[in-house]
Amino acid sequence: MEIIYSSQPVPEKGGRKAINPAFFTVPEEGVTTVYLNGDYRYIEAAYEELGIPVLPLFEMPPSKPAKSGEPSKKGA
């Protein structure tokens, strides 16, 4: 699961879960990648301590790639 932490709406989430950083207390379970929209070093440190990649929002791909074996949504 990929998560976006942003205090502002993120229109192109691409199926990712968006959370307001004001509500961060502990890292979410099952997260594979975190995207940050802003300078939230405490969130970055918490996830990196668990070995989870943390990237700035501008590096987020436009949509989450389909898992292997899942049908593509192209042409739908």
N, C-alpha and C positions, 0 to 999 in steps of 0.2 A: 504494500500500500504506500502511496506517495501522499505527502501532506504539504500544504502551503500555509505558512504563517504570514498573515497580512492584516493590518488594521483597516485596510481599504478593500472594497469589493474587487474580486479578480474575475473579470468576465470570461476569460478563456481558461477555465480550470482543466478541461480535458479529462473529466472523470476523477479528478483528484479531490481529496477532502480539504476544505479551507477552514482554518481556525484563526480566531482573533488571538494574537499573542498575549493580550491582557489576561486570558484565561489559562495560560500555560502554568502548570505546576510540576508535572513530571513528563518525561517522554511517553508518547503513545506506543502501545505494543503493536508489533507487526509491521512497523514502518520500514521501508526499504530506502527511501530518499526523502529529504526535506528540502523545500524551497522557501527562502526567506525574502520577504518584501520589506526591507528595512534593516536596521542595525540592532539585532537581537542576539548579542553575544552569549547571553546566558542560555538561550535555546540552542544555539550552535554548539556550545561546549557540552551541553547535556547529551545531545545526539552523537557528537563526535566521540565522546567517551565510550559510547556503545558500539563504535565502529560504523555508524550510519553516515553516509555522505550528506553534507549540507551544502547547498548551492544557492546563489542569488537567483531571485525570480526571473531575471532576464535570461538566464541560461536554461530555463524550463522549455522543453520541446512543446510545440503547439498542442499535441494530444498524446495521451498515454498510448504507447504501442500495444497492439493486441497480443495477448499471451499466446504462446505456441499452441496450436490446436483450436484456437477460438476463431470463429469466422470474422472476416474483415467486414467493416461497416461501409465499405466503398460501394457505391451504386445503390445504397438503401434509400 
